[in-house]
Amino acid sequence: MATAVHDLIDTDRDLLRAQFRRDVLTGLAQRQKAIPARWFYDHRGSELFEAITRLPEYYPTRTEAGILMAHAPRIGRMVGSRHHVMVEFGAGSATKTPLLLDAIWTAAYVPIDISGDFLEEACAALAQRYPDLPIHPVEGDFGTPTRLPPEVEGHPRLGFFPGSTIGNMEPMAAADLLRAMRSTLGEDSLLLIGFDRIKATTELVSAYDDGQGITAEFNLNLACRINRELGGNMPLESLAHRAVWNDERARIEMHIEALDPIRFDVCGRRFTMQAGETIHTENSHKYDPRSANTLLLAGGWEPLHCFGDAEDKFMVILARAIGNEQTA
């Protein structure tokens, strides 16, 4: 089965390597060094993120899973009886996917993820659980409109974007991503998307700076990847994880901080950092229902219903592509 899934993967790894190289070199040359968070997710980074989701401090995964378990029957009724193709953006290990597959009439499942090896493992596990479900994995960056496999043509699409991954992007970029998803999914489509909510600063910071240091290892793994894949020599012993709450922008920021003045090379280019200087690696914007709805509308999606938890920690919103006359 793993071989069959591997044969299905639509891959352009050379393009991804070129994008990684370009983003790293461009980001390190900026005054505030920054590297997009999507490059966290090589195989090791994906493994570490899965470990993060099981930490006691990291509430988003279990809270969102609880929302989906509680409301899956209603979500299924709202999606309707038509057989949808479920397209999951940034599928990762697809741990929440069965909660929807068990509740929705599904013609096929199309997971999209930047980590091909991790995607293959996840699809193999789902294929065992759902042997009659067509699975068409796509390896790639879903930040631009993605060509879906021809096998799913003719079916309405349900996009699934859990985990509040939308929060990793600046609002303008997030709206662009939503428009790209709108283009990928087409006119007759729905989107189920997770948003993390604004809450106490101490709870937010601890979720991104856990006591076991797994989030720190996840963040610093980006430097390991640069050294391994781009011929870098970043001095790992002089780098540290840093997580801070930016109240003005309603987001957690993750940085890699230089503990000492350092010099290092990447792809034959020399870079320097002073002690205390950082590489900005991730944002995690937090939303309230109104700001989430505004963002969805800007991205071409009409919010239909917001599902939440008893403590108002997280929300999952079902939205419809604007311009679609069908009612959910």
GUTORVO-719470 format. One record per residue (C-alpha): residue number from 0; residue in three letters; chain; x, y, z. Coordinates in steps of 0.25 Angstrom, whole numbers, plus 5000, padded with zeros to 4 digits. Layout:
+-----+--------+--------+------+------+------+
: num : residu : chaine :    X :    Y :    Z :
+-----+--------+--------+------+------+------+
: NUM :    ALA :      A :    X :    Y :    Z :
...
+-----+--------+--------+------+------+------+
//
This chain:
+-----+--------+--------+------+------+------+
: num : residu : chaine :    X :    Y :    Z :
+-----+--------+--------+------+------+------+
:   0 :    MET :      A : 5000 : 5000 : 5000 :
:   1 :    ALA :      A : 5011 : 5010 : 5003 :
:   2 :    THR :      A : 5017 : 5008 : 4989 :
:   3 :    ALA :      A : 5003 : 5010 : 4983 :
:   4 :    VAL :      A : 5002 : 5023 : 4991 :
:   5 :    HIS :      A : 5016 : 5027 : 4987 :
:   6 :    ASP :      A : 5012 : 5025 : 4972 :
:   7 :    LEU :      A : 5000 : 5035 : 4974 :
:   8 :    ILE :      A : 5008 : 5046 : 4980 :
:   9 :    ASP :      A : 5009 : 5058 : 4970 :
:  10 :    THR :      A : 5023 : 5063 : 4973 :
:  11 :    ASP :      A : 5032 : 5074 : 4969 :
:  12 :    ARG :      A : 5043 : 5074 : 4979 :
:  13 :    ASP :      A : 5053 : 5081 : 4971 :
:  14 :    LEU :      A : 5044 : 5093 : 4971 :
:  15 :    LEU :      A : 5042 : 5092 : 4986 :
:  16 :    ARG :      A : 5057 : 5092 : 4988 :
:  17 :    ALA :      A : 5058 : 5104 : 4980 :
:  18 :    GLN :      A : 5047 : 5111 : 4987 :
:  19 :    PHE :      A : 5054 : 5108 : 5000 :
:  20 :    ARG :      A : 5067 : 5113 : 4996 :
:  21 :    ARG :      A : 5062 : 5126 : 4991 :
:  22 :    ASP :      A : 5053 : 5128 : 5003 :
:  23 :    VAL :      A : 5065 : 5126 : 5013 :
:  24 :    LEU :      A : 5075 : 5134 : 5005 :
:  25 :    THR :      A : 5065 : 5146 : 5004 :
:  26 :    GLY :      A : 5061 : 5145 : 5018 :
:  27 :    LEU :      A : 5075 : 5145 : 5024 :
:  28 :    ALA :      A : 5078 : 5157 : 5016 :
:  29 :    GLN :      A : 5067 : 5166 : 5022 :
:  30 :    ARG :      A : 5070 : 5175 : 5033 :
:  31 :    GLN :      A : 5060 : 5167 : 5042 :
:  32 :    LYS :      A : 5064 : 5153 : 5037 :
:  33 :    ALA :      A : 5051 : 5145 : 5035 :
:  34 :    ILE :      A : 5049 : 5131 : 5029 :
:  35 :    PRO :      A : 5034 : 5126 : 5025 :
:  36 :    ALA :      A : 5029 : 5116 : 5035 :
:  37 :    ARG :      A : 5025 : 5106 : 5024 :
:  38 :    TRP :      A : 5040 : 5102 : 5024 :
:  39 :    PHE :      A : 5039 : 5096 : 5038 :
:  40 :    TYR :      A : 5032 : 5084 : 5032 :
:  41 :    ASP :      A : 5043 : 5074 : 5027 :
:  42 :    HIS :      A : 5041 : 5060 : 5032 :
:  43 :    ARG :      A : 5047 : 5063 : 5046 :
:  44 :    GLY :      A : 5040 : 5076 : 5047 :
:  45 :    SER :      A : 5027 : 5069 : 5044 :
:  46 :    GLU :      A : 5030 : 5059 : 5055 :
:  47 :    LEU :      A : 5033 : 5070 : 5065 :
:  48 :    PHE :      A : 5020 : 5077 : 5062 :
:  49 :    GLU :      A : 5012 : 5065 : 5065 :
:  50 :    ALA :      A : 5019 : 5063 : 5078 :
:  51 :    ILE :      A : 5016 : 5078 : 5081 :
:  52 :    THR :      A : 5001 : 5075 : 5079 :
:  53 :    ARG :      A : 5001 : 5065 : 5090 :
:  54 :    LEU :      A : 5008 : 5074 : 5100 :
:  55 :    PRO :      A : 4999 : 5079 : 5112 :
:  56 :    GLU :      A : 5002 : 5093 : 5109 :
:  57 :    TYR :      A : 4998 : 5093 : 5095 :
:  58 :    TYR :      A : 4983 : 5094 : 5095 :
:  59 :    PRO :      A : 4979 : 5096 : 5081 :
:  60 :    THR :      A : 4980 : 5082 : 5075 :
:  61 :    ARG :      A : 4972 : 5075 : 5086 :
:  62 :    THR :      A : 4962 : 5087 : 5087 :
:  63 :    GLU :      A : 4959 : 5087 : 5072 :
:  64 :    ALA :      A : 4958 : 5072 : 5072 :
:  65 :    GLY :      A : 4948 : 5073 : 5083 :
:  66 :    ILE :      A : 4940 : 5083 : 5075 :
:  67 :    LEU :      A : 4940 : 5074 : 5063 :
:  68 :    MET :      A : 4936 : 5062 : 5071 :
:  69 :    ALA :      A : 4924 : 5070 : 5077 :
:  70 :    HIS :      A : 4919 : 5076 : 5064 :
:  71 :    ALA :      A : 4923 : 5066 : 5053 :
:  72 :    PRO :      A : 4908 : 5062 : 5051 :
:  73 :    ARG :      A : 4903 : 5076 : 5050 :
:  74 :    ILE :      A : 4915 : 5079 : 5040 :
:  75 :    GLY :      A : 4911 : 5067 : 5032 :
:  76 :    ARG :      A : 4897 : 5072 : 5031 :
:  77 :    MET :      A : 4901 : 5086 : 5027 :
:  78 :    VAL :      A : 4910 : 5080 : 5016 :
:  79 :    GLY :      A : 4899 : 5072 : 5011 :
:  80 :    SER :      A : 4897 : 5059 : 5004 :
:  81 :    ARG :      A : 4905 : 5062 : 4992 :
:  82 :    HIS :      A : 4918 : 5053 : 4991 :
:  83 :    HIS :      A : 4929 : 5064 : 4993 :
:  84 :    VAL :      A : 4944 : 5062 : 4990 :
:  85 :    MET :      A : 4950 : 5066 : 5003 :
:  86 :    VAL :      A : 4963 : 5074 : 5001 :
:  87 :    GLU :      A : 4972 : 5076 : 5013 :
:  88 :    PHE :      A : 4982 : 5087 : 5013 :
:  89 :    GLY :      A : 4995 : 5085 : 5020 :
:  90 :    ALA :      A : 4990 : 5071 : 5024 :
:  91 :    GLY :      A : 5002 : 5067 : 5033 :
:  92 :    SER :      A : 4998 : 5054 : 5040 :
:  93 :    ALA :      A : 4983 : 5056 : 5037 :
:  94 :    THR :      A : 4979 : 5052 : 5051 :
:  95 :    LYS :      A : 4967 : 5060 : 5051 :
:  96 :    THR :      A : 4963 : 5056 : 5037 :
:  97 :    PRO :      A : 4955 : 5043 : 5041 :
:  98 :    LEU :      A : 4946 : 5052 : 5050 :
:  99 :    LEU :      A : 4940 : 5058 : 5037 :
: 100 :    LEU :      A : 4942 : 5045 : 5028 :
: 101 :    ASP :      A : 4932 : 5038 : 5038 :
: 102 :    ALA :      A : 4922 : 5049 : 5037 :
: 103 :    ILE :      A : 4922 : 5054 : 5022 :
: 104 :    TRP :      A : 4918 : 5047 : 5009 :
: 105 :    THR :      A : 4932 : 5047 : 5003 :
: 106 :    ALA :      A : 4935 : 5043 : 4989 :
: 107 :    ALA :      A : 4950 : 5044 : 4990 :
: 108 :    TYR :      A : 4961 : 5050 : 4999 :
: 109 :    VAL :      A : 4972 : 5060 : 4994 :
: 110 :    PRO :      A : 4983 : 5063 : 5005 :
: 111 :    ILE :      A : 4993 : 5074 : 5001 :
: 112 :    ASP :      A : 5005 : 5076 : 5009 :
: 113 :    ILE :      A : 5020 : 5081 : 5007 :
: 114 :    SER :      A : 5026 : 5069 : 5013 :
: 115 :    GLY :      A : 5025 : 5057 : 5004 :
: 116 :    ASP :      A : 5030 : 5046 : 5013 :
: 117 :    PHE :      A : 5021 : 5050 : 5024 :
: 118 :    LEU :      A : 5009 : 5051 : 5014 :
: 119 :    GLU :      A : 5012 : 5037 : 5009 :
: 120 :    GLU :      A : 5012 : 5031 : 5023 :
: 121 :    ALA :      A : 4999 : 5038 : 5027 :
: 122 :    CYS :      A : 4992 : 5034 : 5014 :
: 123 :    ALA :      A : 4996 : 5019 : 5016 :
: 124 :    ALA :      A : 4990 : 5019 : 5030 :
: 125 :    LEU :      A : 4977 : 5025 : 5025 :
: 126 :    ALA :      A : 4977 : 5015 : 5013 :
: 127 :    GLN :      A : 4977 : 5004 : 5023 :
: 128 :    ARG :      A : 4965 : 5011 : 5031 :
: 129 :    TYR :      A : 4957 : 5014 : 5019 :
: 130 :    PRO :      A : 4961 : 5004 : 5008 :
: 131 :    ASP :      A : 4949 : 5008 : 4999 :
: 132 :    LEU :      A : 4952 : 5023 : 4999 :
: 133 :    PRO :      A : 4960 : 5028 : 4987 :
: 134 :    ILE :      A : 4972 : 5036 : 4993 :
: 135 :    HIS :      A : 4980 : 5045 : 4983 :
: 136 :    PRO :      A : 4992 : 5052 : 4991 :
: 137 :    VAL :      A : 4998 : 5064 : 4985 :
: 138 :    GLU :      A : 5012 : 5068 : 4990 :
: 139 :    GLY :      A : 5014 : 5083 : 4989 :
: 140 :    ASP :      A : 5012 : 5097 : 4995 :
: 141 :    PHE :      A : 4997 : 5101 : 4995 :
: 142 :    GLY :      A : 5000 : 5116 : 4996 :
: 143 :    THR :      A : 4997 : 5117 : 4982 :
: 144 :    PRO :      A : 4985 : 5111 : 4974 :
: 145 :    THR :      A : 4988 : 5096 : 4973 :
: 146 :    ARG :      A : 4984 : 5087 : 4961 :
: 147 :    LEU :      A : 4976 : 5076 : 4967 :
: 148 :    PRO :      A : 4977 : 5061 : 4962 :
: 149 :    PRO :      A : 4968 : 5059 : 4949 :
: 150 :    GLU :      A : 4961 : 5048 : 4957 :
: 151 :    VAL :      A : 4953 : 5057 : 4965 :
: 152 :    GLU :      A : 4947 : 5066 : 4954 :
: 153 :    GLY :      A : 4932 : 5067 : 4954 :
: 154 :    HIS :      A : 4930 : 5066 : 4969 :
: 155 :    PRO :      A : 4928 : 5078 : 4979 :
: 156 :    ARG :      A : 4939 : 5081 : 4988 :
: 157 :    LEU :      A : 4940 : 5083 : 5003 :
: 158 :    GLY :      A : 4953 : 5089 : 5008 :
: 159 :    PHE :      A : 4959 : 5086 : 5021 :
: 160 :    PHE :      A : 4969 : 5095 : 5028 :
: 161 :    PRO :      A : 4970 : 5091 : 5043 :
: 162 :    GLY :      A : 4980 : 5095 : 5053 :
: 163 :    SER :      A : 4979 : 5110 : 5052 :
: 164 :    THR :      A : 4990 : 5110 : 5042 :
: 165 :    ILE :      A : 4983 : 5122 : 5035 :
: 166 :    GLY :      A : 4989 : 5130 : 5047 :
: 167 :    ASN :      A : 5003 : 5127 : 5043 :
: 168 :    MET :      A : 5001 : 5138 : 5032 :
: 169 :    GLU :      A : 5000 : 5153 : 5032 :
: 170 :    PRO :      A : 4986 : 5157 : 5030 :
: 171 :    MET :      A : 4988 : 5161 : 5015 :
: 172 :    ALA :      A : 4996 : 5148 : 5012 :
: 173 :    ALA :      A : 4985 : 5141 : 5019 :
: 174 :    ALA :      A : 4974 : 5147 : 5010 :
: 175 :    ASP :      A : 4983 : 5143 : 4998 :
: 176 :    LEU :      A : 4984 : 5129 : 5003 :
: 177 :    LEU :      A : 4969 : 5128 : 5005 :
: 178 :    ARG :      A : 4967 : 5133 : 4991 :
: 179 :    ALA :      A : 4977 : 5123 : 4986 :
: 180 :    MET :      A : 4969 : 5112 : 4993 :
: 181 :    ARG :      A : 4956 : 5118 : 4986 :
: 182 :    SER :      A : 4963 : 5116 : 4973 :
: 183 :    THR :      A : 4967 : 5102 : 4976 :
: 184 :    LEU :      A : 4954 : 5098 : 4981 :
: 185 :    GLY :      A : 4945 : 5105 : 4971 :
: 186 :    GLU :      A : 4931 : 5111 : 4970 :
: 187 :    ASP :      A : 4923 : 5100 : 4976 :
: 188 :    SER :      A : 4932 : 5098 : 4989 :
: 189 :    LEU :      A : 4931 : 5100 : 5004 :
: 190 :    LEU :      A : 4943 : 5102 : 5014 :
: 191 :    LEU :      A : 4944 : 5097 : 5029 :
: 192 :    ILE :      A : 4955 : 5105 : 5035 :
: 193 :    GLY :      A : 4961 : 5106 : 5050 :
: 194 :    PHE :      A : 4964 : 5119 : 5057 :
: 195 :    ASP :      A : 4971 : 5121 : 5070 :
: 196 :    ARG :      A : 4965 : 5131 : 5079 :
: 197 :    ILE :      A : 4971 : 5142 : 5087 :
: 198 :    LYS :      A : 4973 : 5139 : 5102 :
: 199 :    ALA :      A : 4982 : 5141 : 5114 :
: 200 :    THR :      A : 4996 : 5144 : 5110 :
: 201 :    THR :      A : 5002 : 5134 : 5120 :
: 202 :    GLU :      A : 4994 : 5123 : 5114 :
: 203 :    LEU :      A : 4998 : 5127 : 5100 :
: 204 :    VAL :      A : 5013 : 5128 : 5102 :
: 205 :    SER :      A : 5013 : 5115 : 5110 :
: 206 :    ALA :      A : 5007 : 5108 : 5098 :
: 207 :    TYR :      A : 5019 : 5112 : 5089 :
: 208 :    ASP :      A : 5030 : 5111 : 5100 :
: 209 :    ASP :      A : 5027 : 5098 : 5107 :
: 210 :    GLY :      A : 5034 : 5093 : 5119 :
: 211 :    GLN :      A : 5040 : 5080 : 5112 :
: 212 :    GLY :      A : 5047 : 5089 : 5101 :
: 213 :    ILE :      A : 5040 : 5082 : 5089 :
: 214 :    THR :      A : 5035 : 5095 : 5083 :
: 215 :    ALA :      A : 5050 : 5100 : 5084 :
: 216 :    GLU :      A : 5055 : 5088 : 5077 :
: 217 :    PHE :      A : 5044 : 5090 : 5066 :
: 218 :    ASN :      A : 5048 : 5104 : 5064 :
: 219 :    LEU :      A : 5063 : 5101 : 5064 :
: 220 :    ASN :      A : 5061 : 5089 : 5054 :
: 221 :    LEU :      A : 5060 : 5100 : 5044 :
: 222 :    ALA :      A : 5075 : 5103 : 5046 :
: 223 :    CYS :      A : 5078 : 5089 : 5045 :
: 224 :    ARG :      A : 5070 : 5087 : 5032 :
: 225 :    ILE :      A : 5078 : 5100 : 5026 :
: 226 :    ASN :      A : 5091 : 5093 : 5030 :
: 227 :    ARG :      A : 5087 : 5080 : 5024 :
: 228 :    GLU :      A : 5080 : 5084 : 5011 :
: 229 :    LEU :      A : 5087 : 5097 : 5008 :
: 230 :    GLY :      A : 5101 : 5095 : 5012 :
: 231 :    GLY :      A : 5100 : 5104 : 5024 :
: 232 :    ASN :      A : 5109 : 5104 : 5036 :
: 233 :    MET :      A : 5100 : 5112 : 5046 :
: 234 :    PRO :      A : 5106 : 5110 : 5060 :
: 235 :    LEU :      A : 5094 : 5102 : 5067 :
: 236 :    GLU :      A : 5101 : 5104 : 5081 :
: 237 :    SER :      A : 5100 : 5119 : 5079 :
: 238 :    LEU :      A : 5085 : 5119 : 5076 :
: 239 :    ALA :      A : 5073 : 5119 : 5085 :
: 240 :    HIS :      A : 5057 : 5118 : 5083 :
: 241 :    ARG :      A : 5049 : 5131 : 5087 :
: 242 :    ALA :      A : 5034 : 5132 : 5088 :
: 243 :    VAL :      A : 5027 : 5146 : 5091 :
: 244 :    TRP :      A : 5013 : 5152 : 5090 :
: 245 :    ASN :      A : 5012 : 5164 : 5082 :
: 246 :    ASP :      A : 4999 : 5170 : 5087 :
: 247 :    GLU :      A : 4998 : 5181 : 5077 :
: 248 :    ARG :      A : 4997 : 5171 : 5065 :
: 249 :    ALA :      A : 4990 : 5160 : 5074 :
: 250 :    ARG :      A : 5000 : 5149 : 5071 :
: 251 :    ILE :      A : 5010 : 5140 : 5077 :
: 252 :    GLU :      A : 5024 : 5142 : 5070 :
: 253 :    MET :      A : 5035 : 5131 : 5070 :
: 254 :    HIS :      A : 5049 : 5135 : 5067 :
: 255 :    ILE :      A : 5063 : 5128 : 5067 :
: 256 :    GLU :      A : 5072 : 5137 : 5075 :
: 257 :    ALA :      A : 5087 : 5138 : 5074 :
: 258 :    LEU :      A : 5093 : 5137 : 5088 :
: 259 :    ASP :      A : 5107 : 5142 : 5083 :
: 260 :    PRO :      A : 5112 : 5150 : 5071 :
: 261 :    ILE :      A : 5112 : 5139 : 5060 :
: 262 :    ARG :      A : 5116 : 5138 : 5046 :
: 263 :    PHE :      A : 5112 : 5126 : 5037 :
: 264 :    ASP :      A : 5110 : 5122 : 5022 :
: 265 :    VAL :      A : 5098 : 5117 : 5014 :
: 266 :    CYS :      A : 5100 : 5114 : 5000 :
: 267 :    GLY :      A : 5113 : 5120 : 5000 :
: 268 :    ARG :      A : 5108 : 5134 : 5005 :
: 269 :    ARG :      A : 5113 : 5140 : 5018 :
: 270 :    PHE :      A : 5103 : 5145 : 5028 :
: 271 :    THR :      A : 5105 : 5151 : 5042 :
: 272 :    MET :      A : 5097 : 5153 : 5054 :
: 273 :    GLN :      A : 5100 : 5161 : 5067 :
: 274 :    ALA :      A : 5096 : 5156 : 5081 :
: 275 :    GLY :      A : 5081 : 5157 : 5083 :
: 276 :    GLU :      A : 5078 : 5158 : 5068 :
: 277 :    THR :      A : 5067 : 5149 : 5063 :
: 278 :    ILE :      A : 5062 : 5141 : 5051 :
: 279 :    HIS :      A : 5047 : 5143 : 5051 :
: 280 :    THR :      A : 5042 : 5129 : 5048 :
: 281 :    GLU :      A : 5027 : 5129 : 5051 :
: 282 :    ASN :      A : 5015 : 5137 : 5055 :
: 283 :    SER :      A : 5002 : 5131 : 5061 :
: 284 :    HIS :      A : 4991 : 5142 : 5060 :
: 285 :    LYS :      A : 4979 : 5140 : 5069 :
: 286 :    TYR :      A : 4965 : 5144 : 5065 :
: 287 :    ASP :      A : 4951 : 5147 : 5070 :
: 288 :    PRO :      A : 4939 : 5143 : 5062 :
: 289 :    ARG :      A : 4937 : 5157 : 5056 :
: 290 :    SER :      A : 4952 : 5158 : 5051 :
: 291 :    ALA :      A : 4951 : 5144 : 5046 :
: 292 :    ASN :      A : 4939 : 5146 : 5038 :
: 293 :    THR :      A : 4945 : 5159 : 5032 :
: 294 :    LEU :      A : 4957 : 5151 : 5028 :
: 295 :    LEU :      A : 4949 : 5140 : 5021 :
: 296 :    LEU :      A : 4940 : 5151 : 5014 :
: 297 :    ALA :      A : 4953 : 5157 : 5009 :
: 298 :    GLY :      A : 4958 : 5144 : 5004 :
: 299 :    GLY :      A : 4945 : 5141 : 4996 :
: 300 :    TRP :      A : 4938 : 5132 : 5006 :
: 301 :    GLU :      A : 4924 : 5135 : 5013 :
: 302 :    PRO :      A : 4924 : 5130 : 5027 :
: 303 :    LEU :      A : 4912 : 5121 : 5030 :
: 304 :    HIS :      A : 4914 : 5116 : 5044 :
: 305 :    CYS :      A : 4924 : 5117 : 5055 :
: 306 :    PHE :      A : 4926 : 5105 : 5064 :
: 307 :    GLY :      A : 4933 : 5106 : 5078 :
: 308 :    ASP :      A : 4937 : 5100 : 5091 :
: 309 :    ALA :      A : 4931 : 5103 : 5105 :
: 310 :    GLU :      A : 4943 : 5112 : 5109 :
: 311 :    ASP :      A : 4944 : 5120 : 5096 :
: 312 :    LYS :      A : 4958 : 5116 : 5093 :
: 313 :    PHE :      A : 4957 : 5112 : 5079 :
: 314 :    MET :      A : 4947 : 5113 : 5067 :
: 315 :    VAL :      A : 4944 : 5105 : 5055 :
: 316 :    ILE :      A : 4936 : 5112 : 5044 :
: 317 :    LEU :      A : 4929 : 5106 : 5032 :
: 318 :    ALA :      A : 4929 : 5116 : 5020 :
: 319 :    ARG :      A : 4924 : 5116 : 5006 :
: 320 :    ALA :      A : 4931 : 5121 : 4993 :
: 321 :    ILE :      A : 4925 : 5135 : 4990 :
: 322 :    GLY :      A : 4917 : 5134 : 4977 :
: 323 :    ASN :      A : 4912 : 5120 : 4980 :
: 324 :    GLU :      A : 4897 : 5121 : 4979 :
: 325 :    GLN :      A : 4895 : 5107 : 4986 :
: 326 :    THR :      A : 4892 : 5108 : 5000 :
: 327 :    ALA :      A : 4898 : 5099 : 5010 :
+-----+--------+--------+------+------+------+
//
